[in-house]
Amino acid sequence: MNKPFLPTEPVRPREHVDLVRDLGTEDADELRVKFDLSRRIALEVEDRDLSQAAVAEMTGLKQPDISRITNGLVKDYSVWRLMRVMAALGHDVAIEVFPSGEPMGTIYTVDEPEPEAEVTNAPGM
């Protein structure tokens, strides 16, 4: 019977796992932004039940491009092109620059804030 493998030292999880950077990509920040934009595009297409052909017509791209983008194959697409697809799907895309407080800043995308729930007072309060 095989004995289970037991490490000689305790296994500690890494504080921050960055799969994109760990894959050795040349510009992990850019690829991460591209992945996030393609995810958002795919979700928008799905939420609106749009065909890839319809999205291609809306964006001026070809259907195979939309297929690649919605499947996360974004290496050959610029961030600008992906932002233009989001805009064609009816989303505003903003770039905000502010001090990071660190020697080297980071590049990332931000989700829109959740709408605040309207607070009403219950009777008798």
N, C-alpha and C positions, 0 to 999 in steps of 0.2 A: 504494500500500500504506500502511495506517495505521501510524503509529509508536506504540509502546506508551507509555502515560503514565508519566512518571518524575517523582516529586516533587522539588521544588527543595531541600527539606531532608530530612534522614533522618527516617524514620517510626519513632517509638519507641512501643512498646506502653505503655498506661497501667499504672501499678502495680497498680491494683485496679479491675476492671470490676464495676460494680454495676448490672445491667440494670434491676432493679426501680426503683432510685432514678433512673437515667438516663431512664426513661420518664416521670418527673415525677409519680409517684403521690404522693398527699397524705401517706400514712404508709407509707413503704417498709418499715420494720421490721415493722409489723403484717401487711402483705401478704406479706412473705417468710415469716413464721411460718404464715400461712394456706396458702400454697403448699406449704410443707414438710409440714404436717399432711395436706393433701389428697393429697400424694404418698404418704405413709405409709399413708393409708386405702386408696388405690388398690392399693398393693402388697399389703396385707393381704387385700383382697378377691380379688385375683388368686392369691396364694399359697394361699388356702384354697378357691379355686374356688367362691366364693359368687356367687349371682346378685344383681343390684341389688335385686330384690324381697325376697330373704332378708335383705339388709342393712337394707332399709327396715323390715322387721318387727322386726329386732333393735334398731333405734335409735329407732323411733317416727316416723321421717321418711317422706316419700313417695318412691317410686322415682325420680321426676324430680329430686328433691333429691340423691339418691345419685348419679345420673348426672352432675349438674353438679359435685358435689364431686369425684368420681373423675376428671373431665375438667379439673380445675383452675379451674373457674369459681366462685371462692370469694368474690368481692367482696361479695356480699349475705349471707354467713354470718359469724357472729361467731367469734372464736377459741374462745370458751367452747363454742359448739355443736360445733365441729370436735373439741375435746377430748372432749366427751361421746360423739361417734361413736367415737373411739379407745377410750374406756373400754367402750362397748357391744361392741366387737370384742375385748375381753379384754386391753386394755393399761392399765397404770397410767400416768398422766400427772402429772408432778411439775413444780412451779414452784420454782425455786431462786433465791434472791437473795443476792448477795455483792458486796463492793466491787470495782470495776473497775480502780481505780488511775488512771483518766482523769477529766478534768473532767466528761465526759458519758458515761454508761454506754450499753451497747447491749442490744438485745433480740434473742434468737436461740433456736433450738432446738438440742438436743444429742442426738446418737445415743447409744444405749446402748453401753457398752463391750463390745468383743468378749470372749467368755469366754477366760480364759487356758488355754492348752494345758497338760495335765498333763505334767510333766517326769518321765521315768523314767530311771534309770541303766541303761545297756547293760551286759550281763554283762562282767565283767573290768575294770570301771572302779572 
